Amino acid sequence: MRLERVAILPLVLALNNCSGQSEGAGYWFHLIFVLIPLIIIGFIIFIKSEKIIDSLFAIEGQLKKLTNKVENLEEKLKKLTEKEQ
């Protein structure tokens, strides 16, 4: 229970400093609840996009291999049909 109080104390102090002195939200409010979450979300999206790009390159390589195999099979099929005729 004491650890919870220690963890909540900085948040409460920060929230008390968030007031814009009856002028709306202050600078700390925008920093804590707008700017920092946006930075964190942007960083997470950046990391995820790198992983997605890497996997797309891997899929592209596999597709190229498959198309080459299909083209080779088509050529073999054409040769076999030409021999039969």
PDB file of N, CA, C and O in Angstrom:
ATOM      1  N   MET A   1       0.823  -1.192   0.000  1.00  0.00           N
ATOM      2  CA  MET A   1       0.000   0.000   0.000  1.00  0.00           C
ATOM      3  C   MET A   1       0.867   1.255   0.000  1.00  0.00           C
ATOM      4  O   MET A   1       0.537   2.254  -0.640  1.00  0.00           O
ATOM      5  N   ARG A   2       1.976   1.188   0.725  1.00  0.00           N
ATOM      6  CA  ARG A   2       2.844   2.357   0.802  1.00  0.00           C
ATOM      7  C   ARG A   2       3.472   2.648  -0.562  1.00  0.00           C
ATOM      8  O   ARG A   2       3.629   3.805  -0.952  1.00  0.00           O
ATOM      9  N   LEU A   3       3.829   1.581  -1.278  1.00  0.00           N
ATOM     10  CA  LEU A   3       4.418   1.752  -2.605  1.00  0.00           C
ATOM     11  C   LEU A   3       3.434   2.436  -3.555  1.00  0.00           C
ATOM     12  O   LEU A   3       3.828   3.257  -4.384  1.00  0.00           O
ATOM     13  N   GLU A   4       2.155   2.092  -3.428  1.00  0.00           N
ATOM     14  CA  GLU A   4       1.141   2.731  -4.270  1.00  0.00           C
ATOM     15  C   GLU A   4       1.057   4.226  -3.982  1.00  0.00           C
ATOM     16  O   GLU A   4       0.907   5.037  -4.896  1.00  0.00           O
ATOM     17  N   ARG A   5       1.156   4.580  -2.703  1.00  0.00           N
ATOM     18  CA  ARG A   5       1.109   5.997  -2.349  1.00  0.00           C
ATOM     19  C   ARG A   5       2.311   6.738  -2.912  1.00  0.00           C
ATOM     20  O   ARG A   5       2.194   7.866  -3.390  1.00  0.00           O
ATOM     21  N   VAL A   6       3.466   6.090  -2.850  1.00  0.00           N
ATOM     22  CA  VAL A   6       4.679   6.720  -3.378  1.00  0.00           C
ATOM     23  C   VAL A   6       4.570   6.877  -4.889  1.00  0.00           C
ATOM     24  O   VAL A   6       5.057   7.863  -5.444  1.00  0.00           O
ATOM     25  N   ALA A   7       3.942   5.922  -5.557  1.00  0.00           N
ATOM     26  CA  ALA A   7       3.792   6.001  -7.008  1.00  0.00           C
ATOM     27  C   ALA A   7       2.761   7.048  -7.403  1.00  0.00           C
ATOM     28  O   ALA A   7       2.903   7.703  -8.436  1.00  0.00           O
ATOM     29  N   ILE A   8       1.731   7.208  -6.593  1.00  0.00           N
ATOM     30  CA  ILE A   8       0.674   8.163  -6.915  1.00  0.00           C
ATOM     31  C   ILE A   8       1.088   9.598  -6.582  1.00  0.00           C
ATOM     32  O   ILE A   8       0.620  10.539  -7.222  1.00  0.00           O
ATOM     33  N   LEU A   9       1.955   9.771  -5.595  1.00  0.00           N
ATOM     34  CA  LEU A   9       2.342  11.105  -5.142  1.00  0.00           C
ATOM     35  C   LEU A   9       2.912  11.988  -6.257  1.00  0.00           C
ATOM     36  O   LEU A   9       2.465  13.126  -6.396  1.00  0.00           O
ATOM     37  N   PRO A  10       3.885  11.516  -7.064  1.00  0.00           N
ATOM     38  CA  PRO A  10       4.385  12.389  -8.144  1.00  0.00           C
ATOM     39  C   PRO A  10       3.307  12.749  -9.168  1.00  0.00           C
ATOM     40  O   PRO A  10       3.303  13.852  -9.714  1.00  0.00           O
ATOM     41  N   LEU A  11       2.397  11.814  -9.420  1.00  0.00           N
ATOM     42  CA  LEU A  11       1.315  12.098 -10.363  1.00  0.00           C
ATOM     43  C   LEU A  11       0.389  13.181  -9.823  1.00  0.00           C
ATOM     44  O   LEU A  11      -0.015  14.081 -10.560  1.00  0.00           O
ATOM     45  N   VAL A  12       0.056  13.098  -8.548  1.00  0.00           N
ATOM     46  CA  VAL A  12      -0.811  14.110  -7.942  1.00  0.00           C
ATOM     47  C   VAL A  12      -0.118  15.468  -7.945  1.00  0.00           C
ATOM     48  O   VAL A  12      -0.741  16.486  -8.247  1.00  0.00           O
ATOM     49  N   LEU A  13       1.167  15.483  -7.610  1.00  0.00           N
ATOM     50  CA  LEU A  13       1.904  16.746  -7.626  1.00  0.00           C
ATOM     51  C   LEU A  13       1.968  17.325  -9.034  1.00  0.00           C
ATOM     52  O   LEU A  13       1.835  18.534  -9.225  1.00  0.00           O
ATOM     53  N   ALA A  14       2.172  16.458 -10.011  1.00  0.00           N
ATOM     54  CA  ALA A  14       2.225  16.929 -11.395  1.00  0.00           C
ATOM     55  C   ALA A  14       0.868  17.472 -11.832  1.00  0.00           C
ATOM     56  O   ALA A  14       0.794  18.480 -12.534  1.00  0.00           O
ATOM     57  N   LEU A  15      -0.199  16.802 -11.418  1.00  0.00           N
ATOM     58  CA  LEU A  15      -1.536  17.272 -11.788  1.00  0.00           C
ATOM     59  C   LEU A  15      -1.863  18.601 -11.126  1.00  0.00           C
ATOM     60  O   LEU A  15      -2.554  19.432 -11.715  1.00  0.00           O
ATOM     61  N   ASN A  16      -1.377  18.810  -9.912  1.00  0.00           N
ATOM     62  CA  ASN A  16      -1.599  20.099  -9.253  1.00  0.00           C
ATOM     63  C   ASN A  16      -0.876  21.218  -9.994  1.00  0.00           C
ATOM     64  O   ASN A  16      -1.344  22.356 -10.016  1.00  0.00           O
ATOM     65  N   ASN A  17       0.257  20.897 -10.596  1.00  0.00           N
ATOM     66  CA  ASN A  17       1.013  21.899 -11.339  1.00  0.00           C
ATOM     67  C   ASN A  17       0.487  22.081 -12.760  1.00  0.00           C
ATOM     68  O   ASN A  17       0.967  22.946 -13.492  1.00  0.00           O
ATOM     69  N   CYS A  18      -0.495  21.274 -13.153  1.00  0.00           N
ATOM     70  CA  CYS A  18      -1.026  21.342 -14.515  1.00  0.00           C
ATOM     71  C   CYS A  18      -1.965  22.515 -14.725  1.00  0.00           C
ATOM     72  O   CYS A  18      -2.263  22.870 -15.865  1.00  0.00           O
ATOM     73  N   SER A  19      -2.425  23.109 -13.667  1.00  0.00           N
ATOM     74  CA  SER A  19      -3.434  24.156 -13.834  1.00  0.00           C
ATOM     75  C   SER A  19      -2.832  25.375 -14.506  1.00  0.00           C
ATOM     76  O   SER A  19      -1.677  25.732 -14.272  1.00  0.00           O
ATOM     77  N   GLY A  20      -3.625  25.994 -15.331  1.00  0.00           N
ATOM     78  CA  GLY A  20      -3.191  27.202 -16.018  1.00  0.00           C
ATOM     79  C   GLY A  20      -3.609  28.448 -15.274  1.00  0.00           C
ATOM     80  O   GLY A  20      -3.733  29.515 -15.875  1.00  0.00           O
ATOM     81  N   GLN A  21      -3.827  28.335 -13.984  1.00  0.00           N
ATOM     82  CA  GLN A  21      -4.229  29.447 -13.117  1.00  0.00           C
ATOM     83  C   GLN A  21      -5.514  30.087 -13.635  1.00  0.00           C
ATOM     84  O   GLN A  21      -5.567  31.278 -13.942  1.00  0.00           O
ATOM     85  N   SER A  22      -6.531  29.262 -13.717  1.00  0.00           N
ATOM     86  CA  SER A  22      -7.880  29.633 -14.174  1.00  0.00           C
ATOM     87  C   SER A  22      -7.894  30.184 -15.596  1.00  0.00           C
ATOM     88  O   SER A  22      -8.815  30.909 -15.973  1.00  0.00           O
ATOM     89  N   GLU A  23      -6.894  29.848 -16.374  1.00  0.00           N
ATOM     90  CA  GLU A  23      -6.861  30.241 -17.790  1.00  0.00           C
ATOM     91  C   GLU A  23      -6.977  29.016 -18.688  1.00  0.00           C
ATOM     92  O   GLU A  23      -6.709  29.100 -19.887  1.00  0.00           O
ATOM     93  N   GLY A  24      -7.367  27.901 -18.131  1.00  0.00           N
ATOM     94  CA  GLY A  24      -7.431  26.671 -18.896  1.00  0.00           C
ATOM     95  C   GLY A  24      -6.267  25.778 -18.533  1.00  0.00           C
ATOM     96  O   GLY A  24      -5.617  25.967 -17.505  1.00  0.00           O
ATOM     97  N   ALA A  25      -6.018  24.835 -19.359  1.00  0.00           N
ATOM     98  CA  ALA A  25      -4.950  23.879 -19.087  1.00  0.00           C
ATOM     99  C   ALA A  25      -3.595  24.558 -19.214  1.00  0.00           C
ATOM    100  O   ALA A  25      -3.377  25.394 -20.091  1.00  0.00           O
ATOM    101  N   GLY A  26      -2.697  24.181 -18.326  1.00  0.00           N
ATOM    102  CA  GLY A  26      -1.372  24.781 -18.322  1.00  0.00           C
ATOM    103  C   GLY A  26      -0.388  24.011 -19.177  1.00  0.00           C
ATOM    104  O   GLY A  26      -0.741  23.047 -19.856  1.00  0.00           O
ATOM    105  N   TYR A  27       0.862  24.463 -19.124  1.00  0.00           N
ATOM    106  CA  TYR A  27       1.909  23.837 -19.923  1.00  0.00           C
ATOM    107  C   TYR A  27       2.169  22.409 -19.489  1.00  0.00           C
ATOM    108  O   TYR A  27       2.378  21.537 -20.332  1.00  0.00           O
ATOM    109  N   TRP A  28       2.162  22.151 -18.184  1.00  0.00           N
ATOM    110  CA  TRP A  28       2.439  20.801 -17.707  1.00  0.00           C
ATOM    111  C   TRP A  28       1.366  19.832 -18.160  1.00  0.00           C
ATOM    112  O   TRP A  28       1.665  18.685 -18.491  1.00  0.00           O
ATOM    113  N   PHE A  29       0.127  20.277 -18.180  1.00  0.00           N
ATOM    114  CA  PHE A  29      -0.956  19.417 -18.650  1.00  0.00           C
ATOM    115  C   PHE A  29      -0.700  18.991 -20.089  1.00  0.00           C
ATOM    116  O   PHE A  29      -0.806  17.811 -20.423  1.00  0.00           O
ATOM    117  N   HIS A  30      -0.365  19.947 -20.931  1.00  0.00           N
ATOM    118  CA  HIS A  30      -0.106  19.628 -22.334  1.00  0.00           C
ATOM    119  C   HIS A  30       1.114  18.736 -22.476  1.00  0.00           C
ATOM    120  O   HIS A  30       1.132  17.840 -23.320  1.00  0.00           O
ATOM    121  N   LEU A  31       2.120  18.965 -21.673  1.00  0.00           N
ATOM    122  CA  LEU A  31       3.329  18.148 -21.742  1.00  0.00           C
ATOM    123  C   LEU A  31       3.044  16.715 -21.319  1.00  0.00           C
ATOM    124  O   LEU A  31       3.438  15.770 -22.002  1.00  0.00           O
ATOM    125  N   ILE A  32       2.351  16.553 -20.183  1.00  0.00           N
ATOM    126  CA  ILE A  32       2.128  15.216 -19.634  1.00  0.00           C
ATOM    127  C   ILE A  32       1.079  14.442 -20.419  1.00  0.00           C
ATOM    128  O   ILE A  32       1.270  13.259 -20.700  1.00  0.00           O
ATOM    129  N   PHE A  33      -0.011  15.080 -20.773  1.00  0.00           N
ATOM    130  CA  PHE A  33      -1.134  14.344 -21.348  1.00  0.00           C
ATOM    131  C   PHE A  33      -1.270  14.463 -22.856  1.00  0.00           C
ATOM    132  O   PHE A  33      -2.089  13.758 -23.445  1.00  0.00           O
ATOM    133  N   VAL A  34      -0.506  15.318 -23.495  1.00  0.00           N
ATOM    134  CA  VAL A  34      -0.606  15.460 -24.948  1.00  0.00           C
ATOM    135  C   VAL A  34       0.717  15.135 -25.613  1.00  0.00           C
ATOM    136  O   VAL A  34       0.787  14.222 -26.436  1.00  0.00           O
ATOM    137  N   LEU A  35       1.751  15.856 -25.277  1.00  0.00           N
ATOM    138  CA  LEU A  35       3.017  15.738 -25.988  1.00  0.00           C
ATOM    139  C   LEU A  35       3.716  14.405 -25.732  1.00  0.00           C
ATOM    140  O   LEU A  35       4.118  13.732 -26.682  1.00  0.00           O
ATOM    141  N   ILE A  36       3.866  14.017 -24.486  1.00  0.00           N
ATOM    142  CA  ILE A  36       4.573  12.769 -24.168  1.00  0.00           C
ATOM    143  C   ILE A  36       3.842  11.552 -24.740  1.00  0.00           C
ATOM    144  O   ILE A  36       4.501  10.702 -25.340  1.00  0.00           O
ATOM    145  N   PRO A  37       2.512  11.418 -24.589  1.00  0.00           N
ATOM    146  CA  PRO A  37       1.838  10.276 -25.222  1.00  0.00           C
ATOM    147  C   PRO A  37       1.970  10.266 -26.744  1.00  0.00           C
ATOM    148  O   PRO A  37       2.108   9.199 -27.342  1.00  0.00           O
ATOM    149  N   LEU A  38       1.930  11.436 -27.375  1.00  0.00           N
ATOM    150  CA  LEU A  38       2.107  11.475 -28.830  1.00  0.00           C
ATOM    151  C   LEU A  38       3.494  11.005 -29.238  1.00  0.00           C
ATOM    152  O   LEU A  38       3.643  10.297 -30.234  1.00  0.00           O
ATOM    153  N   ILE A  39       4.500  11.390 -28.482  1.00  0.00           N
ATOM    154  CA  ILE A  39       5.865  10.944 -28.776  1.00  0.00           C
ATOM    155  C   ILE A  39       5.976   9.437 -28.607  1.00  0.00           C
ATOM    156  O   ILE A  39       6.577   8.761 -29.442  1.00  0.00           O
ATOM    157  N   ILE A  40       5.403   8.907 -27.534  1.00  0.00           N
ATOM    158  CA  ILE A  40       5.464   7.463 -27.292  1.00  0.00           C
ATOM    159  C   ILE A  40       4.723   6.702 -28.381  1.00  0.00           C
ATOM    160  O   ILE A  40       5.232   5.705 -28.893  1.00  0.00           O
ATOM    161  N   ILE A  41       3.532   7.155 -28.741  1.00  0.00           N
ATOM    162  CA  ILE A  41       2.757   6.485 -29.793  1.00  0.00           C
ATOM    163  C   ILE A  41       3.485   6.563 -31.129  1.00  0.00           C
ATOM    164  O   ILE A  41       3.511   5.584 -31.875  1.00  0.00           O
ATOM    165  N   GLY A  42       4.072   7.705 -31.441  1.00  0.00           N
ATOM    166  CA  GLY A  42       4.840   7.833 -32.680  1.00  0.00           C
ATOM    167  C   GLY A  42       6.029   6.900 -32.716  1.00  0.00           C
ATOM    168  O   GLY A  42       6.324   6.314 -33.757  1.00  0.00           O
ATOM    169  N   PHE A  43       6.718   6.751 -31.594  1.00  0.00           N
ATOM    170  CA  PHE A  43       7.866   5.847 -31.530  1.00  0.00           C
ATOM    171  C   PHE A  43       7.431   4.400 -31.719  1.00  0.00           C
ATOM    172  O   PHE A  43       8.095   3.639 -32.423  1.00  0.00           O
ATOM    173  N   ILE A  44       6.323   4.018 -31.096  1.00  0.00           N
ATOM    174  CA  ILE A  44       5.820   2.651 -31.247  1.00  0.00           C
ATOM    175  C   ILE A  44       5.421   2.390 -32.697  1.00  0.00           C
ATOM    176  O   ILE A  44       5.716   1.324 -33.237  1.00  0.00           O
ATOM    177  N   ILE A  45       4.759   3.344 -33.323  1.00  0.00           N
ATOM    178  CA  ILE A  45       4.371   3.182 -34.727  1.00  0.00           C
ATOM    179  C   ILE A  45       5.602   3.078 -35.613  1.00  0.00           C
ATOM    180  O   ILE A  45       5.619   2.294 -36.562  1.00  0.00           O
ATOM    181  N   PHE A  46       6.632   3.861 -35.314  1.00  0.00           N
ATOM    182  CA  PHE A  46       7.870   3.804 -36.091  1.00  0.00           C
ATOM    183  C   PHE A  46       8.511   2.428 -35.995  1.00  0.00           C
ATOM    184  O   PHE A  46       8.952   1.881 -37.006  1.00  0.00           O
ATOM    185  N   ILE A  47       8.570   1.863 -34.797  1.00  0.00           N
ATOM    186  CA  ILE A  47       9.160   0.533 -34.615  1.00  0.00           C
ATOM    187  C   ILE A  47       8.338  -0.517 -35.352  1.00  0.00           C
ATOM    188  O   ILE A  47       8.892  -1.385 -36.027  1.00  0.00           O
ATOM    189  N   LYS A  48       7.019  -0.437 -35.222  1.00  0.00           N
ATOM    190  CA  LYS A  48       6.152  -1.407 -35.902  1.00  0.00           C
ATOM    191  C   LYS A  48       6.283  -1.288 -37.419  1.00  0.00           C
ATOM    192  O   LYS A  48       6.278  -2.299 -38.122  1.00  0.00           O
ATOM    193  N   SER A  49       6.401  -0.061 -37.926  1.00  0.00           N
ATOM    194  CA  SER A  49       6.500   0.115 -39.375  1.00  0.00           C
ATOM    195  C   SER A  49       7.797  -0.469 -39.911  1.00  0.00           C
ATOM    196  O   SER A  49       7.816  -0.994 -41.024  1.00  0.00           O
ATOM    197  N   GLU A  50       8.886  -0.389 -39.145  1.00  0.00           N
ATOM    198  CA  GLU A  50      10.137  -1.005 -39.591  1.00  0.00           C
ATOM    199  C   GLU A  50       9.974  -2.516 -39.709  1.00  0.00           C
ATOM    200  O   GLU A  50      10.444  -3.122 -40.672  1.00  0.00           O
ATOM    201  N   LYS A  51       9.309  -3.121 -38.733  1.00  0.00           N
ATOM    202  CA  LYS A  51       9.081  -4.566 -38.785  1.00  0.00           C
ATOM    203  C   LYS A  51       8.190  -4.929 -39.968  1.00  0.00           C
ATOM    204  O   LYS A  51       8.423  -5.932 -40.642  1.00  0.00           O
ATOM    205  N   ILE A  52       7.175  -4.115 -40.219  1.00  0.00           N
ATOM    206  CA  ILE A  52       6.269  -4.382 -41.336  1.00  0.00           C
ATOM    207  C   ILE A  52       7.007  -4.259 -42.660  1.00  0.00           C
ATOM    208  O   ILE A  52       6.808  -5.075 -43.560  1.00  0.00           O
ATOM    209  N   ILE A  53       7.855  -3.247 -42.787  1.00  0.00           N
ATOM    210  CA  ILE A  53       8.616  -3.061 -44.023  1.00  0.00           C
ATOM    211  C   ILE A  53       9.552  -4.237 -44.257  1.00  0.00           C
ATOM    212  O   ILE A  53       9.673  -4.719 -45.383  1.00  0.00           O
ATOM    213  N   ASP A  54      10.219  -4.706 -43.196  1.00  0.00           N
ATOM    214  CA  ASP A  54      11.103  -5.861 -43.336  1.00  0.00           C
ATOM    215  C   ASP A  54      10.332  -7.092 -43.790  1.00  0.00           C
ATOM    216  O   ASP A  54      10.794  -7.831 -44.659  1.00  0.00           O
ATOM    217  N   SER A  55       9.164  -7.314 -43.207  1.00  0.00           N
ATOM    218  CA  SER A  55       8.383  -8.481 -43.606  1.00  0.00           C
ATOM    219  C   SER A  55       7.858  -8.333 -45.033  1.00  0.00           C
ATOM    220  O   SER A  55       7.741  -9.325 -45.752  1.00  0.00           O
ATOM    221  N   LEU A  56       7.540  -7.103 -45.453  1.00  0.00           N
ATOM    222  CA  LEU A  56       7.099  -6.902 -46.835  1.00  0.00           C
ATOM    223  C   LEU A  56       8.217  -7.191 -47.826  1.00  0.00           C
ATOM    224  O   LEU A  56       7.966  -7.738 -48.900  1.00  0.00           O
ATOM    225  N   PHE A  57       9.453  -6.829 -47.475  1.00  0.00           N
ATOM    226  CA  PHE A  57      10.576  -7.159 -48.344  1.00  0.00           C
ATOM    227  C   PHE A  57      10.765  -8.671 -48.437  1.00  0.00           C
ATOM    228  O   PHE A  57      11.069  -9.196 -49.508  1.00  0.00           O
ATOM    229  N   ALA A  58      10.586  -9.368 -47.322  1.00  0.00           N
ATOM    230  CA  ALA A  58      10.702 -10.827 -47.339  1.00  0.00           C
ATOM    231  C   ALA A  58       9.613 -11.433 -48.213  1.00  0.00           C
ATOM    232  O   ALA A  58       9.877 -12.355 -48.986  1.00  0.00           O
ATOM    233  N   ILE A  59       8.399 -10.926 -48.098  1.00  0.00           N
ATOM    234  CA  ILE A  59       7.292 -11.430 -48.919  1.00  0.00           C
ATOM    235  C   ILE A  59       7.548 -11.138 -50.390  1.00  0.00           C
ATOM    236  O   ILE A  59       7.245 -11.964 -51.250  1.00  0.00           O
ATOM    237  N   GLU A  60       8.104  -9.967 -50.683  1.00  0.00           N
ATOM    238  CA  GLU A  60       8.415  -9.624 -52.072  1.00  0.00           C
ATOM    239  C   GLU A  60       9.436 -10.597 -52.655  1.00  0.00           C
ATOM    240  O   GLU A  60       9.306 -11.022 -53.803  1.00  0.00           O
ATOM    241  N   GLY A  61      10.446 -10.947 -51.867  1.00  0.00           N
ATOM    242  CA  GLY A  61      11.438 -11.911 -52.329  1.00  0.00           C
ATOM    243  C   GLY A  61      10.823 -13.272 -52.593  1.00  0.00           C
ATOM    244  O   GLY A  61      11.155 -13.926 -53.581  1.00  0.00           O
ATOM    245  N   GLN A  62       9.933 -13.699 -51.718  1.00  0.00           N
ATOM    246  CA  GLN A  62       9.264 -14.982 -51.912  1.00  0.00           C
ATOM    247  C   GLN A  62       8.379 -14.955 -53.152  1.00  0.00           C
ATOM    248  O   GLN A  62       8.306 -15.944 -53.881  1.00  0.00           O
ATOM    249  N   LEU A  63       7.702 -13.830 -53.400  1.00  0.00           N
ATOM    250  CA  LEU A  63       6.864 -13.723 -54.596  1.00  0.00           C
ATOM    251  C   LEU A  63       7.698 -13.784 -55.871  1.00  0.00           C
ATOM    252  O   LEU A  63       7.286 -14.390 -56.860  1.00  0.00           O
ATOM    253  N   LYS A  64       8.873 -13.154 -55.844  1.00  0.00           N
ATOM    254  CA  LYS A  64       9.743 -13.214 -57.021  1.00  0.00           C
ATOM    255  C   LYS A  64      10.184 -14.645 -57.296  1.00  0.00           C
ATOM    256  O   LYS A  64      10.216 -15.083 -58.446  1.00  0.00           O
ATOM    257  N   LYS A  65      10.525 -15.374 -56.227  1.00  0.00           N
ATOM    258  CA  LYS A  65      10.920 -16.776 -56.402  1.00  0.00           C
ATOM    259  C   LYS A  65       9.772 -17.595 -56.975  1.00  0.00           C
ATOM    260  O   LYS A  65       9.970 -18.418 -57.869  1.00  0.00           O
ATOM    261  N   LEU A  66       8.575 -17.364 -56.454  1.00  0.00           N
ATOM    262  CA  LEU A  66       7.419 -18.116 -56.939  1.00  0.00           C
ATOM    263  C   LEU A  66       7.093 -17.785 -58.389  1.00  0.00           C
ATOM    264  O   LEU A  66       6.762 -18.681 -59.166  1.00  0.00           O
ATOM    265  N   THR A  67       7.183 -16.515 -58.763  1.00  0.00           N
ATOM    266  CA  THR A  67       6.904 -16.165 -60.160  1.00  0.00           C
ATOM    267  C   THR A  67       7.948 -16.767 -61.089  1.00  0.00           C
ATOM    268  O   THR A  67       7.619 -17.188 -62.198  1.00  0.00           O
ATOM    269  N   ASN A  68       9.196 -16.813 -60.653  1.00  0.00           N
ATOM    270  CA  ASN A  68      10.225 -17.457 -61.475  1.00  0.00           C
ATOM    271  C   ASN A  68       9.928 -18.940 -61.646  1.00  0.00           C
ATOM    272  O   ASN A  68      10.093 -19.488 -62.736  1.00  0.00           O
ATOM    273  N   LYS A  69       9.489 -19.593 -60.568  1.00  0.00           N
ATOM    274  CA  LYS A  69       9.157 -21.015 -60.668  1.00  0.00           C
ATOM    275  C   LYS A  69       7.974 -21.229 -61.602  1.00  0.00           C
ATOM    276  O   LYS A  69       7.972 -22.169 -62.396  1.00  0.00           O
ATOM    277  N   VAL A  70       6.970 -20.365 -61.513  1.00  0.00           N
ATOM    278  CA  VAL A  70       5.798 -20.491 -62.382  1.00  0.00           C
ATOM    279  C   VAL A  70       6.201 -20.274 -63.839  1.00  0.00           C
ATOM    280  O   VAL A  70       5.746 -20.998 -64.725  1.00  0.00           O
ATOM    281  N   GLU A  71       7.046 -19.289 -64.086  1.00  0.00           N
ATOM    282  CA  GLU A  71       7.506 -19.047 -65.459  1.00  0.00           C
ATOM    283  C   GLU A  71       8.289 -20.241 -65.989  1.00  0.00           C
ATOM    284  O   GLU A  71       8.118 -20.622 -67.147  1.00  0.00           O
ATOM    285  N   ASN A  72       9.140 -20.834 -65.167  1.00  0.00           N
ATOM    286  CA  ASN A  72       9.885 -22.024 -65.594  1.00  0.00           C
ATOM    287  C   ASN A  72       8.939 -23.179 -65.898  1.00  0.00           C
ATOM    288  O   ASN A  72       9.127 -23.896 -66.881  1.00  0.00           O
ATOM    289  N   LEU A  73       7.930 -23.361 -65.063  1.00  0.00           N
ATOM    290  CA  LEU A  73       6.960 -24.426 -65.315  1.00  0.00           C
ATOM    291  C   LEU A  73       6.167 -24.162 -66.592  1.00  0.00           C
ATOM    292  O   LEU A  73       5.867 -25.097 -67.333  1.00  0.00           O
ATOM    293  N   GLU A  74       5.825 -22.913 -66.856  1.00  0.00           N
ATOM    294  CA  GLU A  74       5.114 -22.580 -68.092  1.00  0.00           C
ATOM    295  C   GLU A  74       5.976 -22.886 -69.312  1.00  0.00           C
ATOM    296  O   GLU A  74       5.482 -23.407 -70.312  1.00  0.00           O
ATOM    297  N   GLU A  75       7.260 -22.564 -69.228  1.00  0.00           N
ATOM    298  CA  GLU A  75       8.163 -22.865 -70.350  1.00  0.00           C
ATOM    299  C   GLU A  75       8.273 -24.367 -70.571  1.00  0.00           C
ATOM    300  O   GLU A  75       8.250 -24.835 -71.709  1.00  0.00           O
ATOM    301  N   LYS A  76       8.391 -25.121 -69.482  1.00  0.00           N
ATOM    302  CA  LYS A  76       8.467 -26.580 -69.608  1.00  0.00           C
ATOM    303  C   LYS A  76       7.181 -27.136 -70.196  1.00  0.00           C
ATOM    304  O   LYS A  76       7.216 -28.048 -71.023  1.00  0.00           O
ATOM    305  N   LEU A  77       6.044 -26.590 -69.774  1.00  0.00           N
ATOM    306  CA  LEU A  77       4.759 -27.045 -70.292  1.00  0.00           C
ATOM    307  C   LEU A  77       4.639 -26.743 -71.784  1.00  0.00           C
ATOM    308  O   LEU A  77       4.138 -27.573 -72.542  1.00  0.00           O
ATOM    309  N   LYS A  78       5.092 -25.570 -72.212  1.00  0.00           N
ATOM    310  CA  LYS A  78       5.069 -25.225 -73.638  1.00  0.00           C
ATOM    311  C   LYS A  78       5.940 -26.176 -74.443  1.00  0.00           C
ATOM    312  O   LYS A  78       5.557 -26.621 -75.525  1.00  0.00           O
ATOM    313  N   LYS A  79       7.119 -26.484 -73.904  1.00  0.00           N
ATOM    314  CA  LYS A  79       8.017 -27.404 -74.605  1.00  0.00           C
ATOM    315  C   LYS A  79       7.394 -28.786 -74.729  1.00  0.00           C
ATOM    316  O   LYS A  79       7.484 -29.421 -75.780  1.00  0.00           O
ATOM    317  N   LEU A  80       6.763 -29.251 -73.656  1.00  0.00           N
ATOM    318  CA  LEU A  80       6.135 -30.571 -73.697  1.00  0.00           C
ATOM    319  C   LEU A  80       4.959 -30.599 -74.665  1.00  0.00           C
ATOM    320  O   LEU A  80       4.772 -31.582 -75.381  1.00  0.00           O
ATOM    321  N   THR A  81       4.164 -29.534 -74.695  1.00  0.00           N
ATOM    322  CA  THR A  81       3.029 -29.511 -75.622  1.00  0.00           C
ATOM    323  C   THR A  81       3.508 -29.407 -77.066  1.00  0.00           C
ATOM    324  O   THR A  81       2.875 -29.959 -77.966  1.00  0.00           O
ATOM    325  N   GLU A  82       4.616 -28.709 -77.299  1.00  0.00           N
ATOM    326  CA  GLU A  82       5.160 -28.611 -78.658  1.00  0.00           C
ATOM    327  C   GLU A  82       5.697 -29.956 -79.122  1.00  0.00           C
ATOM    328  O   GLU A  82       5.564 -30.307 -80.294  1.00  0.00           O
ATOM    329  N   LYS A  83       6.304 -30.713 -78.210  1.00  0.00           N
ATOM    330  CA  LYS A  83       6.839 -32.030 -78.564  1.00  0.00           C
ATOM    331  C   LYS A  83       5.720 -33.005 -78.894  1.00  0.00           C
ATOM    332  O   LYS A  83       5.861 -33.839 -79.788  1.00  0.00           O
ATOM    333  N   GLU A  84       4.613 -32.901 -78.177  1.00  0.00           N
ATOM    334  CA  GLU A  84       3.493 -33.813 -78.410  1.00  0.00           C
ATOM    335  C   GLU A  84       2.814 -33.523 -79.744  1.00  0.00           C
ATOM    336  O   GLU A  84       2.269 -34.432 -80.371  1.00  0.00           O
ATOM    337  N   GLN A  85       2.839 -32.280 -80.179  1.00  0.00           N
ATOM    338  CA  GLN A  85       2.162 -31.938 -81.428  1.00  0.00           C
ATOM    339  C   GLN A  85       3.081 -32.257 -82.544  1.00  0.00           C
ATOM    340  O   GLN A  85       2.733 -32.055 -83.707  1.00  0.00           O
TER     341      GLN A  85
END
